[in-house]
Amino acid sequence: MSAAPSAGNRPQREALTIPPEDRRILRELAQQVAAVAALPVHAERIRLWQALNRCQPERPMVLAQTAGLITDAWTRCTDPLARQWESALRWKLYCHEHIHDDYPCTATLDIRYAIEVSDYGLKEGRIYGDVDGYGAYKIDPPIVELADFDRLHHRQIRVDHEDTERRFQAAIEVLGDILQVRKVGETLCRNMLTRKLIHLRGFEQFLLDLYDHPEFVHRMMAFLRDDTLMEWELYEREGVLSFNGGPEFARGSGGLTCTDLLPAADPSRPARMQDLVCFGESQESIGVSPDLFDEFVLQYQLPIMNRFGLVDYGCCEPQDGKFDLLFQQIPKLSSVSVHPWGNRELAAEKLANHHLYAYKPHPGVLELDAPDYATAEKELRETLAIAKGCPVSLTMKTMLTPQTADRITRWTDIAQRVVAEMS
């Protein structure tokens, strides 16, 4: 892995200029965001999330994560960079006005680091359905023969600090007197080794390899472990990891990372892995036994995850049969993902009041032609009764459109009512 060449090796790039009308639009939106962020409700939400993540909950917390509601039709800026900032600001306002969850609005604008990441030397293939490059796809893996492993190399990663600084300074110049403009690098810190493996080898072949070619799976997982750890170490050296314990950042397992158990953002020094929450998951190994999961997955994730300050585990895969492995081997485990297709009672028993019970309700009730709100409420009531005594977050992850956006408003209203009645 390599970092970006120094700025002295390249011609100096010109400063970015935002058109006057775009500036006016952005400043007007930024002033609205700052006013919303100053409302007492948002400071209270931050306090409640911190209490929950200390396992000292005052009530379950509600979060909605949905995409597709803000489209290009909503933006009025003409400059492509200004449109990105406009979209981010309009999303903050939309969430405050229409999504009645516990997501706190903050007076911030994040500028992502410019990072280029190569492939592994072999290009994965994806076969899409009706819409090329979008939606579900079938993997066309490049590792067909075991010998193809020898064609892999670690990814080359280049951080373009100069381009990042140009965009950062442009944002400071336009909005720095209204919002806190921040450079933000990696915040989710996702360790998804089996996801990377199946894109190189194929899902069905991965399962067969566990029995037919176990040593090959070990080689692949070791390669991916080392590559991922090298990635985080490079980001740490380059200063592009970002403190992710603030109120704006989502946990991969569900909820927000918002915590006072880790160092707060410190402008005087870059973040280190030990300052951050990381996210481990292996949705692809849902069908294997706990012993195989431990041998072929967890043992390769541990050297990465245990470098971080706190660890969230699980995405869309239940942890039935794996809880004890996680507890025994991840001393900094903080949050575990729970689902309606897993054993909710077992999860409540195992997590008790020691780890966050990060529940993700079934999204299908909102995505039907006619949403089933009665079933949604029934599921929430059942889950809160089962998880009574646990610190609980309720995170609805769903794909909606501007035409169905009112469904997430309705769901968050139901969830907040149920939480108030059962707390």
C-alpha positions as CSV (number, residue, x, y, z in Angstrom):
1,M,0.0,0.0,0.0
2,S,1.2,3.5,-0.8
3,A,0.2,7.0,0.2
4,A,-0.2,10.0,-2.1
5,P,3.0,11.5,-3.5
6,S,3.9,14.8,-1.9
7,A,2.3,18.0,-3.3
8,G,5.8,19.2,-4.3
9,N,5.9,16.5,-7.0
10,R,2.8,17.8,-8.8
11,P,1.7,21.2,-10.2
12,Q,-0.2,23.3,-7.7
13,R,-3.9,23.1,-8.2
14,E,-6.0,26.2,-8.3
15,A,-8.3,27.1,-5.5
16,L,-12.0,26.2,-5.9
17,T,-14.5,28.9,-6.4
18,I,-18.2,28.5,-5.7
19,P,-20.6,30.6,-7.9
20,P,-22.3,33.5,-6.1
21,E,-25.9,32.1,-6.4
22,D,-24.7,28.7,-5.1
23,R,-23.0,30.5,-2.2
24,R,-26.3,32.2,-1.3
25,I,-28.2,28.9,-1.4
26,L,-25.6,27.1,0.7
27,R,-25.4,29.9,3.3
28,E,-29.2,30.1,3.7
29,L,-29.4,26.3,4.2
30,A,-26.4,26.3,6.6
31,Q,-28.1,29.0,8.7
32,Q,-31.2,26.9,8.9
33,V,-29.2,23.8,9.9
34,A,-27.4,25.8,12.6
35,A,-30.7,27.0,14.0
36,V,-32.1,23.5,14.1
37,A,-28.9,22.0,15.7
38,A,-29.2,24.6,18.5
39,L,-32.6,23.3,19.6
40,P,-32.5,21.6,23.1
41,V,-34.0,18.4,21.7
42,H,-30.8,17.5,19.9
43,A,-28.5,18.0,22.9
44,E,-31.0,15.7,24.8
45,R,-30.8,13.1,22.1
46,I,-27.0,13.1,22.4
47,R,-27.2,12.6,26.1
48,L,-29.6,9.7,25.8
49,W,-27.5,8.0,23.2
50,Q,-24.4,8.3,25.4
51,A,-26.4,6.8,28.3
52,L,-27.6,3.9,26.2
53,N,-24.1,3.2,24.9
54,R,-22.8,3.1,28.5
55,C,-25.5,0.4,29.1
56,Q,-27.3,2.9,31.4
57,P,-30.3,3.4,29.2
58,E,-33.1,5.8,30.1
59,R,-35.3,4.4,27.3
60,P,-34.8,2.5,24.0
61,M,-33.6,4.8,21.2
62,V,-35.1,4.9,17.7
63,L,-33.2,5.4,14.4
64,A,-34.3,5.3,10.8
65,Q,-31.7,4.7,8.1
66,T,-33.1,5.0,4.6
67,A,-31.7,6.2,1.3
68,G,-33.1,7.6,-1.9
69,L,-35.3,10.3,-0.4
70,I,-33.1,13.2,-1.5
71,T,-32.7,13.3,-5.3
72,D,-31.1,15.7,-7.8
73,A,-34.4,17.3,-8.3
74,W,-34.2,18.7,-4.7
75,T,-30.9,20.6,-5.4
76,R,-30.7,24.0,-6.9
77,C,-26.9,24.6,-7.0
78,T,-25.2,24.4,-10.3
79,D,-21.6,23.6,-9.2
80,P,-21.1,19.8,-8.7
81,L,-19.3,20.3,-5.4
82,A,-21.8,22.8,-4.1
83,R,-24.6,20.3,-5.0
84,Q,-22.9,17.7,-2.8
85,W,-22.9,20.1,0.2
86,E,-26.4,21.2,-0.6
87,S,-27.6,17.7,-0.6
88,A,-26.0,17.0,2.8
89,L,-27.6,20.1,4.3
90,R,-31.0,19.5,2.9
91,W,-30.8,15.9,4.3
92,K,-30.2,17.3,7.8
93,L,-33.2,19.5,7.5
94,Y,-35.4,16.8,6.0
95,C,-34.5,14.4,8.8
96,H,-35.4,17.0,11.4
97,E,-38.7,17.9,9.8
98,H,-40.0,14.5,8.5
99,I,-38.1,11.6,10.2
100,H,-39.2,11.6,13.9
101,D,-36.4,9.4,15.2
102,D,-33.6,10.2,17.7
103,Y,-31.0,11.3,15.2
104,P,-29.4,14.5,16.5
105,C,-28.9,17.4,14.0
106,T,-25.4,18.9,14.4
107,A,-24.1,22.2,13.0
108,T,-21.4,20.4,10.9
109,L,-20.4,19.8,7.3
110,D,-18.1,16.9,6.6
111,I,-15.6,17.0,3.7
112,R,-14.5,13.5,2.8
113,Y,-10.9,12.7,2.3
114,A,-10.0,11.9,-1.4
115,I,-8.9,8.3,-1.3
116,E,-8.2,6.1,-4.3
117,V,-8.1,2.3,-3.7
118,S,-7.0,-0.2,-6.3
119,D,-8.2,-3.8,-6.8
120,Y,-6.4,-6.9,-5.7
121,G,-4.8,-7.5,-9.1
122,L,-7.9,-9.5,-10.2
123,K,-11.1,-7.7,-11.1
124,E,-14.4,-9.0,-9.7
125,G,-17.3,-9.4,-12.0
126,R,-20.9,-8.5,-11.3
127,I,-23.9,-9.5,-13.4
128,Y,-26.8,-7.2,-12.8
129,G,-30.5,-7.6,-13.6
130,D,-32.6,-5.2,-15.5
131,V,-30.7,-2.0,-14.5
132,D,-26.9,-2.3,-15.2
133,G,-24.8,-1.2,-12.2
134,Y,-27.7,-1.0,-9.8
135,G,-29.6,-3.4,-7.5
136,A,-29.1,-7.1,-7.0
137,Y,-26.3,-8.8,-8.8
138,K,-24.7,-12.2,-9.3
139,I,-21.0,-12.5,-8.6
140,D,-18.7,-13.5,-11.5
141,P,-15.6,-14.4,-9.4
142,P,-12.1,-14.0,-10.9
143,I,-10.5,-16.8,-8.7
144,V,-11.6,-19.9,-10.6
145,E,-8.6,-22.2,-9.9
146,L,-6.7,-22.3,-6.6
147,A,-3.6,-21.2,-8.5
148,D,-5.3,-17.9,-9.2
149,F,-4.5,-16.9,-5.6
150,D,-0.9,-16.3,-6.7
151,R,-2.1,-13.4,-9.0
152,L,-3.4,-11.4,-6.0
153,H,-1.6,-8.5,-4.6
154,H,-2.4,-6.1,-1.7
155,R,-4.4,-3.0,-2.8
156,Q,-2.6,0.2,-3.5
157,I,-4.2,3.1,-1.6
158,R,-3.5,6.7,-2.3
159,V,-4.7,9.6,-0.1
160,D,-4.9,12.8,-2.0
161,H,-4.3,15.4,0.7
162,E,-4.1,18.3,-1.7
163,D,-7.4,17.7,-3.3
164,T,-9.0,17.2,0.1
165,E,-7.5,20.5,1.4
166,R,-8.8,22.4,-1.7
167,R,-12.4,21.2,-1.0
168,F,-12.0,21.8,2.7
169,Q,-10.8,25.4,2.2
170,A,-13.5,26.1,-0.3
171,A,-16.1,24.9,2.3
172,I,-14.5,26.9,5.1
173,E,-14.6,30.1,2.9
174,V,-18.3,29.7,2.1
175,L,-19.7,28.2,5.3
176,G,-17.0,28.3,8.0
177,D,-18.5,31.2,9.9
178,I,-21.8,29.3,10.2
179,L,-21.0,25.6,10.5
180,Q,-18.1,23.5,11.8
181,V,-16.4,22.2,8.6
182,R,-14.5,19.0,9.2
183,K,-12.3,16.7,7.2
184,V,-13.7,13.2,7.7
185,G,-12.0,10.0,6.7
186,E,-13.0,6.4,7.6
187,T,-15.6,6.3,10.3
188,L,-17.4,2.9,9.9
189,C,-14.2,0.9,10.0
190,R,-15.9,-2.2,8.6
191,N,-14.2,-5.5,8.8
192,M,-16.0,-7.7,6.3
193,L,-13.4,-10.2,5.2
194,T,-15.9,-12.9,4.0
195,R,-17.7,-10.3,1.8
196,K,-14.4,-9.6,0.1
197,L,-13.6,-13.3,-0.2
198,I,-16.9,-14.2,-2.0
199,H,-16.5,-11.4,-4.4
200,L,-13.2,-12.9,-5.4
201,R,-14.2,-16.6,-5.2
202,G,-18.0,-16.8,-5.2
203,F,-20.5,-17.6,-2.5
204,E,-21.2,-21.2,-3.3
205,Q,-17.6,-21.9,-3.9
206,F,-16.6,-20.4,-0.6
207,L,-18.9,-22.8,1.2
208,L,-17.6,-25.8,-0.8
209,D,-14.0,-24.7,-0.1
210,L,-14.6,-24.9,3.7
211,Y,-14.8,-28.6,3.2
212,D,-12.9,-29.4,0.0
213,H,-10.0,-26.8,0.3
214,P,-9.8,-25.6,3.9
215,E,-6.2,-24.6,3.7
216,F,-7.0,-22.4,0.7
217,V,-9.7,-20.6,2.7
218,H,-7.1,-20.0,5.5
219,R,-4.7,-18.5,2.9
220,M,-7.4,-16.3,1.5
221,M,-8.6,-15.1,4.9
222,A,-5.0,-14.4,6.1
223,F,-4.4,-12.4,2.9
224,L,-7.5,-10.3,3.4
225,R,-6.8,-9.9,7.2
226,D,-3.4,-8.5,6.4
227,D,-4.7,-6.3,3.6
228,T,-7.4,-4.8,5.8
229,L,-5.1,-4.2,8.7
230,M,-2.6,-2.5,6.4
231,E,-5.4,-0.3,5.2
232,W,-6.3,0.9,8.7
233,E,-2.6,1.3,9.6
234,L,-2.0,3.4,6.4
235,Y,-5.0,5.6,7.3
236,E,-3.7,6.0,10.8
237,R,-0.2,7.1,9.5
238,E,-1.8,9.4,7.0
239,G,-4.0,11.0,9.7
240,V,-7.2,10.2,7.8
241,L,-9.0,8.1,10.4
242,S,-11.7,10.1,12.1
243,F,-13.0,10.1,15.6
244,N,-16.3,8.3,15.3
245,G,-17.7,8.4,18.8
246,G,-19.7,11.6,18.0
247,P,-23.4,11.8,17.5
248,E,-23.5,11.8,13.7
249,F,-22.0,8.4,13.1
250,A,-24.0,5.2,12.7
251,R,-23.0,1.8,14.2
252,G,-22.8,-1.0,11.7
253,S,-24.7,-3.2,14.1
254,G,-27.5,-0.6,14.5
255,G,-27.9,2.7,16.4
256,L,-25.4,5.5,16.7
257,T,-21.8,5.2,18.0
258,C,-22.4,8.4,20.1
259,T,-20.3,7.6,23.2
260,D,-18.4,9.2,26.0
261,L,-16.4,6.0,26.5
262,L,-13.9,6.9,23.8
263,P,-11.8,10.1,23.3
264,A,-13.8,13.0,21.9
265,A,-12.6,14.5,18.6
266,D,-9.3,16.3,19.2
267,P,-8.2,18.8,16.5
268,S,-4.7,18.7,18.0
269,R,-3.9,15.2,17.0
270,P,-5.2,12.6,14.5
271,A,-7.3,9.7,15.5
272,R,-5.8,6.2,16.2
273,M,-7.5,2.9,15.9
274,Q,-7.7,2.6,19.7
275,D,-9.8,5.8,19.7
276,L,-12.5,4.4,17.5
277,V,-15.4,2.1,17.3
278,C,-15.0,-0.6,14.6
279,F,-17.6,-2.9,13.0
280,G,-17.2,-6.6,12.4
281,E,-19.6,-8.8,10.5
282,S,-19.8,-12.0,8.4
283,Q,-23.2,-12.3,6.7
284,E,-21.8,-14.8,4.3
285,S,-21.1,-17.4,7.0
286,I,-24.6,-17.4,8.3
287,G,-25.0,-21.1,7.2
288,V,-21.9,-22.5,8.8
289,S,-21.5,-23.9,12.3
290,P,-20.1,-21.9,15.2
291,D,-16.9,-24.0,15.1
292,L,-16.3,-23.2,11.4
293,F,-17.2,-19.6,12.0
294,D,-14.6,-19.4,14.8
295,E,-11.9,-21.2,12.8
296,F,-12.3,-19.6,9.4
297,V,-13.8,-16.1,10.2
298,L,-13.5,-14.9,13.7
299,Q,-9.9,-15.8,14.2
300,Y,-9.0,-13.6,11.2
301,Q,-11.1,-10.7,12.3
302,L,-9.8,-10.6,15.9
303,P,-6.3,-9.2,15.1
304,I,-8.0,-6.3,13.4
305,M,-11.0,-5.7,15.7
306,N,-9.0,-5.9,18.9
307,R,-6.8,-3.0,17.8
308,F,-9.9,-0.7,18.2
309,G,-11.4,1.0,21.3
310,L,-14.8,-0.6,21.0
311,V,-16.3,-3.3,18.7
312,D,-19.7,-3.7,17.2
313,Y,-20.6,-7.1,15.7
314,G,-23.2,-8.3,13.3
315,C,-25.0,-6.8,10.3
316,C,-27.9,-8.8,8.8
317,E,-26.8,-12.2,10.2
318,P,-28.2,-13.6,13.6
319,Q,-25.5,-14.5,16.1
320,D,-27.4,-17.6,17.4
321,G,-24.9,-20.1,18.6
322,K,-22.0,-17.5,18.4
323,F,-22.7,-15.2,21.3
324,D,-20.3,-17.0,23.7
325,L,-17.5,-16.9,21.1
326,L,-18.0,-13.2,20.7
327,F,-18.0,-12.5,24.4
328,Q,-15.0,-14.7,25.1
329,Q,-12.8,-13.4,22.4
330,I,-13.7,-9.7,21.9
331,P,-13.1,-8.0,25.2
332,K,-14.2,-4.6,23.9
333,L,-17.4,-5.9,22.4
334,S,-20.0,-3.1,22.8
335,S,-23.0,-3.8,20.5
336,V,-24.5,-6.9,18.8
337,S,-27.0,-6.8,16.0
338,V,-30.3,-8.7,16.5
339,H,-33.0,-9.5,14.0
340,P,-36.5,-10.9,13.7
341,W,-35.2,-13.9,11.8
342,G,-32.9,-14.8,14.8
343,N,-33.7,-15.9,18.3
344,R,-34.7,-12.7,20.0
345,E,-35.1,-14.4,23.4
346,L,-31.7,-16.0,23.3
347,A,-30.2,-12.6,22.3
348,A,-31.8,-10.9,25.2
349,E,-30.6,-13.6,27.6
350,K,-27.0,-13.4,26.4
351,L,-26.7,-9.7,26.0
352,A,-28.6,-8.9,29.2
353,N,-27.5,-5.5,30.5
354,H,-23.8,-5.9,29.4
355,H,-24.0,-5.1,25.6
356,L,-26.3,-3.1,23.4
357,Y,-29.2,-5.1,22.0
358,A,-29.2,-3.4,18.5
359,Y,-32.5,-4.6,17.0
360,K,-33.3,-4.1,13.3
361,P,-37.0,-4.5,12.6
362,H,-38.2,-6.2,9.5
363,P,-38.1,-3.7,6.6
364,G,-40.6,-5.6,4.5
365,V,-43.6,-4.2,6.4
366,L,-42.7,-0.8,4.9
367,E,-41.7,-1.9,1.5
368,L,-45.0,-3.7,0.6
369,D,-47.3,-2.2,-1.9
370,A,-49.5,-1.5,1.1
371,P,-47.4,-1.0,4.2
372,D,-48.4,-3.1,7.2
373,Y,-48.2,-0.8,10.1
374,A,-50.1,-3.1,12.5
375,T,-47.5,-5.8,12.0
376,A,-44.7,-3.2,12.5
377,E,-46.2,-2.1,15.8
378,K,-46.7,-5.7,16.9
379,E,-43.1,-6.6,16.2
380,L,-41.8,-3.5,18.2
381,R,-44.0,-4.4,21.2
382,E,-42.9,-8.0,21.1
383,T,-39.2,-7.1,20.9
384,L,-39.3,-4.5,23.6
385,A,-41.0,-7.0,25.9
386,I,-38.5,-9.7,25.1
387,A,-35.5,-7.4,25.6
388,K,-36.8,-5.7,28.8
389,G,-33.8,-5.0,30.9
390,C,-31.4,-4.7,28.0
391,P,-30.1,-1.5,26.5
392,V,-32.0,-1.4,23.2
393,S,-31.8,0.5,20.0
394,L,-34.4,0.1,17.2
395,T,-32.9,0.8,13.8
396,M,-35.2,0.6,10.7
397,K,-33.0,0.1,7.6
398,T,-35.1,0.3,4.5
399,M,-35.1,1.5,0.9
400,L,-37.8,4.0,0.1
401,T,-38.5,6.6,-2.6
402,P,-39.7,10.2,-2.5
403,Q,-43.1,8.7,-3.3
404,T,-43.1,6.4,-0.3
405,A,-41.2,8.7,2.1
406,D,-44.2,9.2,4.4
407,R,-43.8,5.5,5.5
408,I,-40.7,6.2,7.5
409,T,-42.4,9.2,9.1
410,R,-45.3,6.9,10.1
411,W,-43.0,4.2,11.3
412,T,-40.9,6.5,13.5
413,D,-44.1,8.0,15.0
414,I,-45.3,4.4,15.8
415,A,-41.9,3.5,17.3
416,Q,-41.7,6.6,19.5
417,R,-45.2,6.0,20.8
418,V,-44.5,2.3,21.6
419,V,-41.2,3.2,23.3
420,A,-43.0,5.9,25.4
421,E,-45.8,3.5,26.4
422,M,-43.5,0.6,27.3
423,S,-40.6,2.5,29.0
